[in-house]
Amino acid sequence: MRIQIIETFGPRCITDADGQKLHDEVLPHLRENTDVYLDFTDVRQFASPFFNYSVGQLLNDVTEDELRKFLHLEGLNETGRSVVERVISNASKNKSNNDYRRIVDSILEQQSRGDD
């Protein structure tokens, strides 16, 4: 499967909603151990919410090894590559460390309530 990111999301990959949309399209293929190619050619702006939702949460359903084997990121500039690697690292840490996950969940819950 190949997805031309610019055609679906345009030159900016920044929102969690767009990330979720991509995640929902990719996940069924990864579950079947099918190669997925995401072509980021001409995409110039990236933010972690997009990758947290599109790539990071894939680690809830597949291993990091499976993700790296079957998900192929093409045409990704240095900034995008840096963001996605940080997201994968954080998601892997979150998945494997229960204490870390509880701390992150607590912070996110406080932020969603507007607590300081």
C-alpha positions as CSV (number, residue, x, y, z in Angstrom):
1,M,0.0,0.0,0.0
2,R,1.3,3.5,-0.8
3,I,-0.1,6.8,0.4
4,Q,0.9,10.1,-1.1
5,I,0.6,12.3,2.0
6,I,0.5,15.6,0.1
7,E,-2.6,14.5,-1.7
8,T,-4.5,13.7,1.4
9,F,-3.2,16.2,4.0
10,G,-1.4,18.9,2.0
11,P,2.0,20.4,2.8
12,R,1.4,20.5,6.5
13,C,1.2,17.5,8.8
14,I,0.4,19.0,12.2
15,T,-3.0,18.1,13.6
16,D,-4.0,15.2,15.7
17,A,-7.2,14.7,13.6
18,D,-5.1,14.3,10.5
19,G,-2.8,11.9,12.3
20,Q,-5.8,9.8,13.5
21,K,-7.1,9.6,10.0
22,L,-3.8,8.3,8.7
23,H,-3.5,5.9,11.6
24,D,-6.9,4.4,10.9
25,E,-6.0,3.9,7.3
26,V,-2.6,2.3,8.0
27,L,-3.3,0.0,11.0
28,P,-5.3,-2.7,9.3
29,H,-2.5,-3.2,6.8
30,L,0.2,-3.4,9.5
31,R,-1.9,-5.9,11.5
32,E,-1.7,-8.1,8.3
33,N,2.1,-7.6,8.1
34,T,1.6,-5.7,4.8
35,D,4.2,-3.1,3.7
36,V,2.9,0.4,3.9
37,Y,4.7,3.2,2.2
38,L,4.0,6.8,3.3
39,D,5.4,9.3,0.8
40,F,6.0,12.7,2.3
41,T,7.5,14.3,-0.8
42,D,6.7,18.0,-0.8
43,V,5.4,18.0,2.7
44,R,7.3,20.7,4.6
45,Q,5.8,21.2,8.0
46,F,5.5,18.7,10.8
47,A,4.3,18.6,14.4
48,S,4.4,15.9,17.0
49,P,0.6,15.7,17.4
50,F,0.3,14.4,13.8
51,F,2.9,11.7,14.4
52,N,1.7,10.9,17.9
53,Y,-1.6,10.0,16.5
54,S,-0.6,8.5,13.1
55,V,2.6,6.6,14.1
56,G,3.0,6.6,17.9
57,Q,-0.3,5.0,18.7
58,L,0.4,2.2,16.2
59,L,2.6,0.8,18.9
60,N,-0.5,0.0,20.9
61,D,-1.2,-2.7,18.3
62,V,2.1,-3.7,16.7
63,T,5.7,-4.0,18.1
64,E,8.4,-1.5,17.3
65,D,10.2,-4.1,15.2
66,E,7.0,-4.8,13.2
67,L,6.5,-1.0,12.8
68,R,10.0,-0.5,11.5
69,K,9.8,-3.5,9.2
70,F,6.5,-2.8,7.5
71,L,6.0,1.0,7.8
72,H,8.3,2.9,5.2
73,L,8.5,6.6,5.4
74,E,9.7,8.1,2.1
75,G,10.5,11.7,1.2
76,L,10.5,12.8,4.8
77,N,12.8,15.8,5.4
78,E,15.2,16.0,8.3
79,T,12.7,17.8,10.6
80,G,10.0,15.3,10.0
81,R,12.4,12.3,10.5
82,S,13.5,13.8,13.8
83,V,10.0,14.3,15.0
84,V,8.8,10.8,14.0
85,E,11.9,9.2,15.6
86,R,11.2,11.1,18.9
87,V,7.6,10.0,18.8
88,I,8.5,6.3,18.3
89,S,11.0,6.5,21.1
90,N,8.5,8.1,23.5
91,A,5.7,5.7,22.5
92,S,8.0,2.7,23.0
93,K,9.1,4.0,26.4
94,N,5.5,4.6,27.3
95,K,4.4,1.1,26.3
96,S,7.2,-0.7,28.2
97,N,7.2,1.3,31.4
98,N,4.1,1.3,33.5
99,D,5.3,4.1,35.9
100,Y,6.2,6.3,33.0
101,R,2.8,5.7,31.4
102,R,1.0,6.6,34.7
103,I,2.9,9.8,34.9
104,V,2.2,10.8,31.3
105,D,-1.5,9.8,31.7
106,S,-1.7,11.9,34.8
107,I,-0.2,14.9,33.1
108,L,-2.4,14.6,30.1
109,E,-5.5,14.3,32.3
110,Q,-4.5,17.5,34.2
111,Q,-4.0,19.3,30.9
112,S,-7.3,18.2,29.6
113,R,-9.0,19.6,32.7
114,G,-7.0,22.8,32.5
115,D,-5.2,22.2,35.9
116,D,-1.8,23.8,36.4
